[in-house]
Amino acid sequence: MRLFNPSTVVAILVLFAYALPCMATAAAMHCDTATRKWPAIACTCMLVTTWVTAAPHALITVFI
């Protein structure tokens, strides 16, 4: 059994495409807005979006 089939590769690419680039981005948002609210909202939204879009591709891998 191969570790990385095409569906797994697509799931990983989607995960990296939607994930927050780095904590420096969150720190820059914190400095720009002077609050922790917007970086937290951005991190949460990006985390949810990442897993919601990557999960179907990962689940397809299970059924192939």
Steps between C-alpha positions, in 0.01 A plus 500: 500500500636839401521768764415791270233438241359788289216568745739529793721738303200720417395503866850607609513771232160634608612491862812704427315740268246601764712477814618820666850558359677556830464648844677813375187573297286472812746722687481761223120495521530545877729801457281655230172462686637538856272219616512122517146468369572521125802266495293247697210534257733465201675194645169336585343569162807379313526188714133412444523576128816292469354190662160530334660517155774240560288241683297385197820432307645308792178299538508408132838343571339263749250371245745453210 
